């Protein structure tokens, strides 16, 4: 098993584990290693977050994959610890989930909606890769009234202030009232703050943002903020993904 994979099993996503090893390093049998591809051998142990993990135990843990849906409320940080004492998704999970999990598909502090929680780094990587066409759907309340031409610009791909040009998306107007517009935006990618930056590139501002669909999973399965639902076994999760295509 590679060192990167070991950290994925413990708590991190594939990207997070790779970045942590390259930047901070992980002790293997007491020796600092900064190579994500380092191959762990039988009887090896690693040290992470002041805890010791043996390879044999990690291999057993790897067989126990878990998958949950969470309806993240606004005013909750997408992290498991905050130095300033603000509420995090960890506060929502206490007493409800025993396993160490990480989130897939970050939502901002002031955004709400569907999050996937898992300890399966391979699945997380699959869900977030645009080429796999796992669609995320958002309801976006915008201040102002974007024209059809402007919405078409979003659909065809728009250049953000970061210089990145977005991939194609689907946009439709759900409702207009006075100086507010409720849009539905569907994406196969998920750059940091992407939707807010897309709307900003048109000269408008996002007032509220809610993720209502993540691949085959809908907000209807966890209708109330803070609701958590188990998605079952790895096989059940894979079958749901396959049914979405």
NUMI-598991 format. One line per 8 residues: number of its first residue (from 1); for each residue x, y negated, z negated of N, C-alpha, C. Coordinates in pm, 1 decimal, padded with zeros to 6 digits. Example, Ala and Ser with C-alpha at 12.3 -4.5 7.8 and 13.67 -1.06 7.14 Angstrom:
BEGIN
1	01319.0 00569.0 -00780.0 01230.0 00450.0 -00780.0 01320.0 00330.0 -00780.0 ~ 01285.0 00225.0 -00708.0 01367.0 00106.0 -00714.0 01290.0 -00003.0 -00787.0
END
This chain:
BEGIN
1	00083.8 00119.3 00000.0 00000.0 00000.0 00000.0 00088.4 -00125.9 00000.0 ~ 00052.7 -00222.5 00085.6 00128.2 -00347.4 00091.3 00092.9 -00437.1 -00028.0 ~ 00187.4 -00523.8 -00066.7 00168.1 -00612.1 -00180.6 00046.4 -00702.2 -00160.6 ~ 00029.3 -00753.1 -00039.0 -00085.9 -00838.6 -00008.7 -00216.7 -00764.5 -00036.6 ~ -00223.4 -00639.7 00004.2 -00343.4 -00558.9 -00017.0 -00370.6 -00540.1 -00165.5 ~ -00262.8 -00525.9 -00244.5 -00278.2 -00507.8 -00388.6 -00346.9 -00628.8 -00451.5 ~ -00307.7 -00750.6 -00409.9 -00369.5 -00871.7 -00464.7 -00514.3 -00885.0 -00418.9 ~ -00543.4 -00838.3 -00298.5 -00681.0 -00839.1 -00250.3 -00768.6 -00752.5 -00340.1
9	-00716.1 -00638.2 -00378.8 -00792.3 -00546.7 -00463.3 -00815.8 -00608.1 -00600.3 ~ -00716.4 -00682.8 -00650.6 -00728.4 -00743.1 -00783.3 -00833.7 -00853.7 -00785.1 ~ -00822.2 -00951.0 -00690.2 -00920.8 -01060.4 -00694.9 -00916.9 -01157.5 -00578.3 ~ -00812.8 -01157.9 -00496.2 -00798.0 -01262.7 -00395.4 -00843.0 -01217.6 -00257.0 ~ -00875.1 -01316.2 -00172.6 -00903.9 -01285.7 -00032.9 -00772.1 -01257.1 00039.4 ~ -00782.6 -01211.7 00161.3 -00662.4 -01178.4 00238.1 -00572.2 -01300.0 00255.7 ~ -00631.5 -01414.2 00293.1 -00552.6 -01536.3 00313.7 -00494.3 -01585.8 00182.4 ~ -00576.6 -01586.7 00077.4 -00529.9 -01635.0 -00052.0 -00414.7 -01550.7 -00105.7
17	-00424.2 -01418.9 -00088.8 -00319.2 -01330.3 -00139.6 -00188.4 -01353.0 -00066.0 ~ -00196.6 -01369.3 00065.9 -00076.4 -01392.5 00145.8 -00010.1 -01524.4 00106.4 ~ -00092.2 -01630.3 00092.7 -00038.9 -01762.0 00057.5 00023.8 -01760.9 -00081.9 ~ -00040.5 -01690.4 -00175.3 00011.3 -01685.1 -00311.7 00147.2 -01615.5 -00316.3 ~ 00159.3 -01504.2 -00245.2 00285.4 -01429.0 -00246.3 00397.2 -01511.3 -00183.6 ~ 00369.0 -01576.5 -00071.6 00470.5 -01656.5 -00002.9 00515.4 -01776.0 -00087.1 ~ 00421.2 -01836.7 -00158.8 00452.1 -01958.0 -00234.9 00504.2 -01927.6 -00376.0 ~ 00431.9 -01843.1 -00449.2 00464.7 -01817.7 -00589.3 00546.2 -01689.8 -00610.5
25	00518.7 -01590.2 -00525.7 00582.5 -01460.7 -00544.7 00512.2 -01377.6 -00651.0 ~ 00532.1 -01247.1 -00647.6 00472.9 -01154.5 -00743.5 00582.7 -01059.5 -00791.7 ~ 00584.9 -01034.6 -00920.2 00684.5 -00942.1 -00973.2 00643.8 -00797.2 -00948.3 ~ 00736.7 -00722.1 -00886.7 00717.9 -00578.6 -00864.0 00825.8 -00507.0 -00943.8 ~ 00783.0 -00429.8 -01042.6 00877.8 -00361.9 -01132.2 00975.8 -00462.2 -01194.7 ~ 00924.8 -00583.7 -01222.6 01006.2 -00685.2 -01287.3 01086.2 -00773.3 -01194.7 ~ 01084.6 -00743.4 -01064.0 01161.3 -00820.7 -00966.5 01067.1 -00905.1 -00880.5 ~ 01098.0 -01035.9 -00865.2 01012.2 -01126.5 -00788.8 01019.5 -01094.7 -00639.5
33	00902.0 -01078.1 -00578.7 00891.8 -01048.3 -00435.3 00804.9 -01154.4 -00369.8 ~ 00852.6 -01209.3 -00255.2 00776.3 -01310.6 -00181.7 00744.3 -01265.1 -00040.2 ~ 00725.9 -01137.1 -00022.3 00695.5 -01079.6 00108.7 00560.5 -01008.4 00102.6 ~ 00455.7 -01065.3 00163.3 00322.4 -01003.8 00159.0 00321.1 -00860.8 00213.4 ~ 00411.9 -00833.1 00305.5 00416.0 -00701.9 00370.3 00497.2 -00598.3 00292.1 ~ 00549.4 -00637.8 00174.4 00630.4 -00545.5 00093.5 00548.9 -00420.4 00061.8 ~ 00606.5 -00304.3 00086.7 00536.2 -00177.0 00068.8 00558.7 -00123.5 -00072.8 ~ 00448.7 -00111.6 -00147.0 00455.8 -00057.4 -00282.4 00468.8 00094.5 -00277.2
41	00545.2 00147.5 -00371.5 00568.6 00292.8 -00374.7 00503.9 00352.7 -00498.9 ~ 00493.7 00483.9 -00498.2 00435.9 00555.7 -00610.2 00506.7 00517.3 -00741.0 ~ 00428.5 00497.5 -00846.6 00477.1 00458.6 -00979.9 00517.7 00311.1 -00991.0 ~ 00506.8 00233.1 -00881.7 00534.7 00090.0 -00889.1 00426.1 00019.9 -00970.5 ~ 00462.1 -00093.1 -01032.1 00363.4 -00178.3 -01096.8 00393.7 -00323.0 -01060.7 ~ 00288.4 -00404.3 -01059.6 00304.5 -00546.5 -01031.4 00250.3 -00627.0 -01147.6 ~ 00294.5 -00752.4 -01156.2 00246.6 -00843.5 -01260.2 00178.5 -00962.0 -01193.1 ~ 00053.4 -00985.4 -01233.6 -00025.1 -01093.6 -01173.8 -00114.7 -01153.3 -01281.9
49	-00111.8 -01286.0 -01295.2 -00189.9 -01355.4 -01398.6 -00165.0 -01297.2 -01537.3 ~ -00035.8 -01271.2 -01564.7 00008.5 -01221.7 -01696.7 -00043.8 -01082.0 -01730.0 ~ -00088.1 -01009.6 -01627.2 -00134.0 -00872.1 -01648.4 -00052.3 -00776.2 -01561.8 ~ -00042.8 -00652.1 -01607.8 00032.5 -00549.3 -01535.8 -00064.8 -00453.0 -01467.3 ~ -00037.5 -00425.3 -01339.3 -00122.4 -00336.1 -01261.1 -00036.2 -00226.8 -01196.7 ~ -00072.9 -00101.7 -01221.8 -00001.5 00009.7 -01159.1 -00066.5 00044.5 -01025.5 ~ 00016.8 00083.8 -00930.6 -00032.3 00116.7 -00797.1 -00140.8 00223.6 -00802.9 ~ -00122.3 00323.9 -00885.4 -00220.2 00433.2 -00894.7 -00358.2 00381.3 -00936.6
57	-00360.0 00284.0 -01029.2 -00487.6 00227.3 -01074.1 -00551.8 00142.2 -00964.6 ~ -00469.1 00069.5 -00890.4 -00521.5 -00013.5 -00781.5 -00580.7 00072.3 -00670.3 ~ -00519.8 00187.0 -00644.7 -00572.3 00277.6 -00542.5 -00709.5 00330.6 -00581.7 ~ -00728.8 00358.1 -00710.5 -00859.3 00404.1 -00758.2 -00961.8 00291.6 -00748.1 ~ -00918.6 00170.1 -00785.0 -01007.7 00054.5 -00780.9 -01050.0 00021.4 -00638.2 ~ -00960.2 00047.0 -00543.1 -00989.2 00015.8 -00402.5 -01107.5 00096.2 -00350.0 ~ -01132.3 00209.8 -00411.8 -01242.5 00294.5 -00368.3 -01377.4 00241.7 -00416.5 ~ -01376.4 00150.0 -00516.0 -01499.9 00096.1 -00571.7 -01525.4 -00045.1 -00519.1
65	-01581.1 -00054.5 -00400.0 -01611.3 -00183.5 -00339.3 -01749.6 -00230.6 -00380.7 ~ -01762.5 -00360.2 -00408.1 -01891.6 -00416.1 -00447.8 -01924.3 -00537.0 -00361.6 ~ -02054.9 -00561.9 -00345.4 -02101.2 -00669.1 -00257.5 -02225.4 -00733.3 -00319.6 ~ -02221.8 -00865.9 -00332.7 -02334.6 -00937.6 -00391.4 -02367.4 -01061.4 -00308.9 ~ -02493.5 -01100.3 -00314.1 -02537.4 -01229.7 -00261.5 -02562.8 -01322.4 -00379.1 ~ -02523.8 -01447.5 -00365.2 -02549.3 -01549.5 -00466.1 -02610.6 -01671.6 -00400.3 ~ -02715.5 -01724.5 -00462.0 -02771.7 -01852.6 -00418.7 -02705.3 -01960.3 -00504.0 ~ -02602.8 -02024.7 -00448.2 -02528.4 -02126.7 -00523.2 -02608.3 -02256.5 -00533.1
73	-02632.1 -02304.0 -00654.0 -02699.5 -02433.6 -00668.4 -02603.6 -02548.7 -00639.6 ~ -02658.4 -02666.5 -00617.9 -02575.4 -02787.1 -00612.9 -02516.8 -02812.8 -00751.4 ~ -02402.1 -02880.2 -00754.5 -02342.2 -02912.9 -00882.8 -02263.6 -02799.5 -00945.0 ~ -02229.0 -02700.2 -00863.3 -02148.1 -02586.2 -00907.8 -02025.1 -02576.7 -00817.4 ~ -01907.3 -02566.2 -00877.3 -01784.1 -02555.2 -00799.3 -01763.2 -02413.9 -00747.5 ~ -01716.7 -02405.4 -00623.2 -01682.6 -02276.9 -00561.6 -01541.6 -02236.4 -00606.4 ~ -01529.9 -02203.3 -00732.0 -01403.9 -02155.6 -00788.0 -01439.8 -02081.1 -00915.7 ~ -01342.0 -02015.9 -00977.1 -01371.4 -01938.9 -01098.0 -01318.5 -02007.0 -01224.6
81	-01246.8 -02118.4 -01207.8 -01194.2 -02191.0 -01323.3 -01172.7 -02336.0 -01284.0 ~ -01211.1 -02428.2 -01373.0 -01191.6 -02570.1 -01345.9 -01125.5 -02636.1 -01465.7 ~ -01015.0 -02702.5 -01442.3 -00938.1 -02765.4 -01549.9 -01010.7 -02882.6 -01615.6 ~ -01115.3 -02933.0 -01548.9 -01188.2 -03048.4 -01602.4 -01319.3 -03006.9 -01670.4 ~ -01341.3 -02876.6 -01681.5 -01458.2 -02828.8 -01754.7 -01588.9 -02832.5 -01678.3 ~ -01581.6 -02854.1 -01548.5 -01704.3 -02854.4 -01469.3 -01754.4 -02711.3 -01448.1 ~ -01884.2 -02697.6 -01422.3 -01941.7 -02565.1 -01403.5 -01891.7 -02502.4 -01272.6 ~ -01862.9 -02373.9 -01279.3 -01816.6 -02299.3 -01161.5 -01907.9 -02179.5 -01138.0
89	-01887.6 -02112.1 -01024.6 -01969.7 -01993.9 -00997.8 -01945.8 -01884.4 -01102.1 ~ -01833.0 -01891.1 -01171.3 -01805.6 -01794.0 -01276.8 -01908.9 -01805.1 -01388.6 ~ -01958.5 -01927.2 -01413.8 -02061.9 -01946.9 -01515.7 -02192.1 -01877.5 -01477.0 ~ -02216.5 -01865.4 -01346.9 -02337.9 -01798.7 -01299.1 -02326.7 -01646.5 -01305.4 ~ -02202.9 -01596.8 -01303.7 -02180.7 -01452.6 -01295.9 -02168.1 -01384.5 -01431.2 ~ -02141.3 -01462.9 -01536.1 -02119.7 -01405.3 -01669.0 -02239.2 -01321.4 -01713.3 ~ -02210.2 -01196.6 -01751.9 -02314.4 -01105.6 -01796.8 -02393.4 -01041.6 -01685.8 ~ -02361.4 -01075.9 -01559.6 -02436.2 -01021.5 -01446.0 -02350.0 -00934.2 -01355.2
97	-02221.3 -00969.1 -01343.4 -02129.2 -00892.3 -01259.7 -02006.7 -00856.3 -01343.3 ~ -01979.8 -00727.9 -01352.2 -01866.0 -00681.8 -01432.3 -01735.3 -00682.6 -01352.3 ~ -01745.7 -00660.8 -01220.7 -01626.5 -00647.4 -01137.5 -01561.2 -00783.0 -01109.7 ~ -01432.2 -00780.5 -01081.4 -01361.5 -00900.5 -01035.7 -01392.6 -00917.7 -00887.3 ~ -01449.4 -01031.0 -00851.8 -01486.9 -01056.6 -00712.1 -01432.9 -01192.6 -00669.7 ~ -01436.5 -01219.4 -00539.6 -01407.8 -01351.7 -00486.3 -01520.7 -01389.4 -00391.2 ~ -01529.4 -01516.8 -00360.1 -01638.0 -01562.5 -00273.0 -01592.5 -01563.9 -00127.3 ~ -01689.6 -01549.2 -00038.1 -01663.4 -01554.2 00105.6 -01747.4 -01667.2 00164.2
105	-01680.5 -01762.8 00228.1 -01753.7 -01874.6 00287.7 -01782.2 -01982.8 00186.2 ~ -01681.0 -02063.9 00157.1 -01690.1 -02167.6 00054.3 -01801.4 -02268.4 00083.1 ~ -01864.5 -02315.5 -00024.5 -01960.1 -02426.0 -00016.8 -01911.9 -02538.1 -00108.1 ~ -01929.9 -02663.4 -00064.0 -01887.0 -02778.1 -00144.3 -01967.7 -02788.6 -00273.7 ~ -01916.8 -02867.7 -00366.2 -01979.7 -02891.2 -00496.7 -02123.8 -02938.8 -00481.3 ~ -02146.8 -03027.1 -00383.9 -02280.0 -03084.3 -00366.2 -02363.7 -03010.9 -00261.8 ~ -02316.6 -02895.2 -00217.1 -02391.8 -02812.8 -00121.8 -02448.2 -02690.1 -00193.6 ~ -02545.9 -02625.5 -00130.7 -02609.9 -02510.4 -00193.9 -02632.2 -02400.0 -00091.0
113	-02679.6 -02285.9 -00142.9 -02716.5 -02178.0 -00052.1 -02635.1 -02051.0 -00068.2 ~ -02635.3 -01970.9 00036.8 -02581.5 -01835.2 00032.3 -02430.0 -01828.8 00022.4 ~ -02385.1 -01748.2 -00073.3 -02245.0 -01708.8 -00084.1 -02241.1 -01557.3 -00092.4 ~ -02142.7 -01497.1 -00028.8 -02118.9 -01354.2 -00045.4 -02005.6 -01337.7 -00146.4 ~ -02024.3 -01247.7 -00241.0 -01923.5 -01216.6 -00341.7 -01882.0 -01071.1 -00326.5 ~ -01752.2 -01045.5 -00323.3 -01705.2 -00909.7 -00301.1 -01562.7 -00894.1 -00352.2 ~ -01515.8 -00770.7 -00357.9 -01374.0 -00743.1 -00382.9 -01312.9 -00672.2 -00261.9 ~ -01383.4 -00680.4 -00150.0 -01342.2 -00615.8 -00025.3 -01278.3 -00720.5 00067.4
121	-01145.7 -00727.8 00064.6 -01075.2 -00827.5 00144.9 -01089.0 -00805.9 00294.3 ~ -01099.0 -00679.8 00336.1 -01113.4 -00650.1 00478.7 -01246.2 -00701.9 00531.4 ~ -01352.5 -00682.3 00453.4 -01482.9 -00732.4 00495.2 -01482.9 -00884.8 00500.0 ~ -01424.5 -00947.8 00400.2 -01418.9 -01094.0 00396.0 -01349.3 -01148.1 00520.1 ~ -01238.5 -01087.6 00556.5 -01164.1 -01130.0 00674.0 -01248.8 -01113.7 00799.8 ~ -01321.9 -01002.8 00809.4 -01407.4 -00977.8 00926.2 -01517.6 -01084.0 00937.1 ~ -01581.3 -01114.3 00825.1 -01693.7 -01208.3 00825.8 -01652.8 -01348.8 00867.0 ~ -01529.3 -01386.0 00836.9 -01485.6 -01524.1 00859.8 -01415.9 -01545.9 00993.8
129	-01389.8 -01438.9 01066.0 -01323.2 -01454.6 01196.3 -01426.7 -01489.3 01303.9 ~ -01413.4 -01606.2 01370.3 -01514.1 -01651.9 01467.6 -01541.5 -01552.5 01580.1 ~ -01438.0 -01478.1 01621.9 -01456.3 -01385.8 01733.7 -01552.3 -01270.9 01701.1 ~ -01579.0 -01248.8 01571.8 -01672.2 -01142.7 01533.6 -01817.4 -01190.4 01535.9 ~ -01836.8 -01319.6 01560.3 -01969.0 -01379.3 01581.9 -02068.0 -01349.9 01469.6 ~ -02019.3 -01363.6 01345.8 -02107.8 -01355.1 01229.5 -02160.3 -01496.4 01204.7 ~ -02287.1 -01517.0 01235.8 -02344.2 -01652.3 01236.0 -02383.2 -01699.9 01096.1 ~ -02345.8 -01824.1 01066.5 -02390.5 -01891.3 00944.4 -02489.3 -02000.3 00984.9
137	-02603.5 -02005.1 00917.9 -02708.9 -02101.6 00952.3 -02730.5 -02196.7 00834.3 ~ -02738.6 -02326.5 00866.6 -02750.1 -02429.7 00764.3 -02869.4 -02520.5 00791.6 ~ -02933.2 -02565.1 00684.5 -03028.7 -02674.6 00693.0 -02955.9 -02800.3 00645.4 ~ -02958.0 -02903.7 00729.5 -02876.2 -03021.9 00703.9 -02963.9 -03146.3 00709.2 ~ -02975.5 -03215.1 00597.4 -03050.5 -03340.4 00592.7 -02954.6 -03455.2 00622.2 ~ -02986.3 -03529.5 00727.1 -02897.5 -03634.4 00776.9 -02966.0 -03770.7 00763.4 ~ -02889.8 -03869.3 00721.0 -02942.6 -04006.9 00717.4 -02929.5 -04066.3 00857.5 ~ -03042.1 -04099.4 00917.0 -03042.3 -04149.6 01053.5 -03119.0 -04055.3 01145.8
145	-03118.5 -04088.7 01272.3 -03194.2 -04010.7 01370.6 -03109.0 -03985.2 01495.3 ~ -03026.3 -03878.8 01492.3 -02941.9 -03847.0 01608.0 -03026.1 -03820.9 01733.0 ~ -02977.8 -03868.9 01846.1 -03048.7 -03849.4 01972.6 -03024.5 -03708.3 02025.4 ~ -03103.5 -03670.8 02126.5 -03085.5 -03539.9 02189.1 -02946.2 -03528.1 02250.3 ~ -02899.0 -03637.0 02307.5 -02765.7 -03637.1 02367.7 -02658.7 -03613.4 02262.2 ~ -02675.4 -03674.9 02146.2 -02577.5 -03657.7 02038.2 -02579.8 -03514.4 01984.6 ~ -02699.2 -03457.4 01972.2 -02709.5 -03318.9 01924.7 -02649.1 -03222.2 02026.3 ~ -02662.1 -03254.8 02153.5 -02601.2 -03173.5 02257.9 -02449.1 -03177.0 02247.0
153	-02394.6 -03291.4 02206.4 -02249.8 -03303.4 02184.5 -02204.3 -03206.3 02075.3 ~ -02287.3 -03194.3 01968.9 -02255.2 -03099.4 01862.2 -02255.3 -02956.7 01915.1 ~ -02354.3 -02926.7 01998.2 -02368.1 -02790.3 02050.6 -02251.0 -02752.1 02141.2 ~ -02203.3 -02847.0 02217.9 -02097.9 -02817.8 02314.7 -01958.1 -02819.2 02251.8 ~ -01949.9 -02873.3 02129.7 -01820.3 -02883.7 02062.7 -01779.2 -03029.3 02054.2 ~ -01745.7 -03074.0 01934.6 -01712.4 -03214.2 01912.4 -01578.8 -03224.3 01839.8 ~ -01502.0 -03326.9 01873.4 -01370.6 -03344.9 01811.0 -01385.7 -03415.9 01676.8 ~ -01333.2 -03354.7 01571.9 -01342.3 -03408.7 01437.3 -01229.9 -03508.7 01411.4
161	-01238.5 -03579.5 01301.0 -01134.2 -03676.8 01266.6 -00999.9 -03609.3 01239.6 ~ -01003.1 -03479.2 01217.0 -00879.4 -03403.0 01196.1 -00808.7 -03372.0 01327.7 ~ -00879.6 -03396.0 01439.6 -00824.9 -03363.9 01570.8 -00872.0 -03229.6 01622.8 ~ -00938.0 -03152.3 01538.3 -00986.8 -03020.5 01579.2 -01117.4 -03034.1 01657.0 ~ -01128.4 -02961.1 01769.5 -01253.6 -02956.9 01844.6 -01329.5 -02831.0 01808.0 ~ -01452.1 -02847.8 01764.0 -01532.4 -02734.7 01717.7 -01574.6 -02644.9 01832.9 ~ -01604.6 -02520.4 01797.8 -01658.0 -02426.1 01895.3 -01805.6 -02458.2 01919.0 ~ -01865.1 -02393.3 02017.9 -02006.1 -02416.7 02047.8 -02092.5 -02374.8 01929.2
169	-02203.6 -02446.1 01912.5 -02297.1 -02415.4 01804.3 -02439.4 -02433.3 01855.9 ~ -02535.6 -02400.3 01771.5 -02676.3 -02421.6 01806.1 -02735.0 -02521.8 01707.2 ~ -02805.5 -02621.6 01760.4 -02861.9 -02727.0 01676.3 -03006.0 -02751.5 01716.5 ~ -03093.5 -02759.7 01617.7 -03231.5 -02799.1 01648.8 -03286.8 -02887.8 01538.7 ~ -03380.4 -02973.6 01577.0 -03443.6 -03064.5 01482.5 -03562.5 -02994.2 01418.6 ~ -03563.2 -02987.9 01285.2 -03675.1 -02926.6 01213.5 -03780.0 -03028.9 01175.3 ~ -03732.4 -03150.8 01142.6 -03825.3 -03253.1 01096.1 -03760.2 -03390.6 01101.5 ~ -03839.5 -03491.1 01130.4 -03794.1 -03629.7 01124.9 -03893.2 -03710.8 01043.8
177	-03839.4 -03793.7 00955.2 -03925.5 -03876.8 00871.5 -03852.5 -04005.7 00836.4 ~ -03907.2 -04117.9 00880.5 -03845.4 -04248.4 00860.3 -03700.6 -04246.7 00909.5 ~ -03604.5 -04268.8 00820.6 -03465.0 -04273.2 00864.5 -03389.7 -04145.5 00827.4 ~ -03462.2 -04033.5 00811.5 -03401.0 -03904.8 00778.7 -03434.2 -03800.7 00884.2 ~ -03338.4 -03711.5 00909.5 -03358.4 -03601.3 01005.0 -03313.8 -03471.1 00939.9 ~ -03399.5 -03368.6 00948.5 -03362.8 -03236.1 00897.9 -03324.5 -03149.2 01017.3 ~ -03197.9 -03108.1 01019.8 -03146.2 -03028.3 01129.7 -03118.6 -02885.4 01084.8 ~ -03122.1 -02794.8 01181.3 -03074.0 -02658.2 01158.1 -02953.0 -02636.1 01248.7
185	-02839.5 -02602.6 01187.2 -02715.4 -02585.3 01262.3 -02663.9 -02443.6 01240.7 ~ -02633.8 -02374.1 01350.2 -02583.3 -02236.5 01345.3 -02441.6 -02232.4 01400.1 ~ -02349.2 -02176.1 01321.0 -02207.2 -02170.8 01357.4 -02153.2 -02028.7 01345.8 ~ -02051.4 -01999.9 01426.1 -01977.1 -01874.7 01411.2 -01839.9 -01898.4 01348.7 ~ -01811.4 -02022.8 01314.8 -01683.8 -02055.4 01250.7 -01713.6 -02131.5 01122.1 ~ -01609.1 -02164.3 01047.2 -01633.2 -02232.2 00920.6 -01511.2 -02304.6 00868.1 ~ -01470.6 -02410.0 00936.1 -01360.8 -02492.3 00886.9 -01405.9 -02569.5 00762.5 ~ -01310.9 -02614.6 00683.5 -01342.3 -02686.2 00560.7 -01424.2 -02812.3 00590.4
193	-01537.9 -02825.3 00526.0 -01628.8 -02940.3 00539.6 -01669.3 -02964.2 00684.7 ~ -01677.2 -02858.3 00762.9 -01697.2 -02873.1 00906.9 -01825.6 -02945.8 00943.8 ~ -01937.9 -02905.1 00885.3 -02064.7 -02966.9 00925.2 -02068.1 -03114.9 00888.0 ~ -02018.2 -03147.8 00770.1 -02014.4 -03288.6 00729.4 -01928.4 -03370.7 00825.1 ~ -01818.5 -03311.5 00869.1 -01729.9 -03382.5 00961.5 -01791.1 -03391.1 01101.6 ~ -01867.3 -03288.3 01140.8 -01936.0 -03292.6 01270.5 -02037.2 -03406.5 01273.8 ~ -02115.9 -03417.3 01166.7 -02216.5 -03523.6 01158.5 -02149.0 -03660.1 01150.0 ~ -02038.9 -03666.9 01076.0 -01964.2 -03793.4 01063.0 -01909.4 -03838.1 01197.7
201	-01868.8 -03740.8 01281.9 -01814.3 -03773.5 01414.3 -01918.6 -03840.1 01503.4 ~ -02047.3 -03819.3 01471.4 -02154.6 -03885.0 01545.9 -02189.7 -04021.6 01487.0 ~ -02133.3 -04049.9 01369.5 -02161.6 -04178.0 01304.8 -02272.5 -04170.5 01201.8 ~ -02306.1 -04049.3 01158.2 -02412.0 -04031.7 01058.7 -02354.0 -03968.3 00931.7 ~ -02439.7 -03955.0 00830.7 -02394.9 -03899.7 00702.6 -02487.5 -03787.4 00657.1 ~ -02426.4 -03678.9 00604.9 -02503.3 -03567.6 00549.3 -02549.0 -03603.9 00408.2 ~ -02679.2 -03590.9 00383.2 -02736.4 -03617.1 00250.9 -02744.3 -03487.7 00169.9 ~ -02788.2 -03380.7 00235.3 -02796.6 -03249.3 00170.9 -02758.0 -03141.4 00271.5
209	-02697.2 -03034.6 00219.4 -02658.8 -02923.1 00305.2 -02687.0 -02792.4 00231.2 ~ -02753.8 -02701.7 00300.0 -02790.8 -02572.6 00239.7 -02768.0 -02460.2 00340.0 ~ -02690.5 -02358.2 00302.1 -02672.3 -02241.5 00389.0 -02787.9 -02145.4 00365.3 ~ -02864.7 -02117.2 00470.2 -02983.3 -02033.6 00455.1 -02965.7 -01893.7 00513.5 ~ -02856.7 -01872.9 00587.5 -02833.2 -01741.0 00646.3 -02683.2 -01719.3 00662.8 ~ -02639.4 -01596.5 00634.4 -02499.1 -01558.3 00649.1 -02500.3 -01421.2 00713.4 ~ -02477.0 -01416.9 00846.1 -02487.7 -01289.0 00916.7 -02630.0 -01236.1 00903.9 ~ -02646.6 -01110.8 00859.9 -02780.9 -01052.1 00849.7 -02854.4 -01087.6 00721.5
217	-02787.4 -01160.0 00629.6 -02846.3 -01187.5 00498.6 -02911.1 -01325.3 00493.2 ~ -03029.1 -01331.2 00431.4 -03108.0 -01454.3 00427.6 -03124.2 -01505.8 00284.9 ~ -03143.8 -01636.2 00274.5 -03167.7 -01699.7 00145.1 -03295.0 -01644.8 00080.9 ~ -03382.6 -01586.0 00160.9 -03507.1 -01528.8 00108.6 -03480.0 -01411.6 00014.5 ~ -03361.5 -01350.1 00027.7 -03326.9 -01237.2 -00058.3 -03287.0 -01283.1 -00198.6 ~ -03245.4 -01408.5 -00210.2 -03212.3 -01468.8 -00340.6 -03275.3 -01607.9 -00341.7 ~ -03407.8 -01615.2 -00352.5 -03480.0 -01741.2 -00325.9 -03455.4 -01854.5 -00424.0 ~ -03419.4 -01823.7 -00548.8 -03402.0 -01928.9 -00648.2 -03254.3 -01957.8 -00673.5
225	-03217.0 -02086.1 -00691.9 -03077.8 -02120.1 -00723.9 -03028.2 -02040.5 -00845.0 ~ -02912.0 -01977.7 -00828.9 -02856.2 -01896.1 -00935.4 -02887.9 -01748.9 -00923.8 ~ -02983.4 -01713.2 -00836.2 -03017.3 -01571.8 -00816.5 -02898.9 -01493.8 -00761.2 ~ -02882.3 -01370.5 -00807.7 -02776.8 -01280.6 -00760.7 -02840.5 -01146.7 -00724.7 ~ -02794.0 -01088.0 -00614.2 -02848.5 -00959.2 -00569.8 -02736.6 -00868.7 -00520.8 ~ -02737.2 -00743.6 -00562.9 -02641.8 -00645.3 -00512.1 -02682.8 -00604.0 -00371.6 ~ -02584.0 -00592.2 -00283.3 -02610.9 -00550.5 -00144.8 -02588.2 -00401.4 -00124.9 ~ -02556.8 -00330.2 -00233.3 -02540.5 -00185.9 -00222.7 -02399.1 -00144.0 -00186.7
233	-02388.2 -00029.3 -00123.7 -02259.4 00032.2 -00093.0 -02195.6 -00028.5 00032.3 ~ -02069.4 00008.5 00055.7 -02000.0 -00035.8 00176.6 -02075.5 00008.1 00301.6 ~ -02126.5 00129.4 00299.4 -02199.8 00182.1 00415.9 -02326.0 00100.5 00442.0 ~ -02397.2 00063.7 00334.5 -02518.8 -00016.3 00350.4 -02487.0 -00154.0 00407.2 ~ -02378.2 -00214.6 00359.6 -02336.5 -00346.3 00409.9 -02299.9 -00337.8 00558.1 ~ -02225.0 -00235.9 00595.5 -02186.2 -00219.3 00735.6 -02307.0 -00197.2 00824.8 ~ -02404.4 -00121.1 00775.2 -02525.0 -00096.0 00853.6 -02603.3 -00225.1 00875.2 ~ -02607.8 -00312.1 00773.0 -02676.8 -00440.2 00787.9 -02606.7 -00526.6 00892.4
241	-02474.1 -00525.2 00891.3 -02397.6 -00603.5 00988.8 -02423.5 -00554.1 01130.4 ~ -02424.9 -00422.6 01146.4 -02448.2 -00363.9 01278.9 -02589.2 -00395.8 01329.8 ~ -02685.0 -00403.3 01238.3 -02823.0 -00431.6 01278.7 -02841.4 -00574.7 01325.0 ~ -02742.2 -00659.2 01296.2 -02752.2 -00802.0 01331.4 -02707.9 -00828.4 01473.5 ~ -02657.0 -00725.0 01542.0 -02606.9 -00743.4 01678.9 -02696.6 -00675.2 01780.0
END
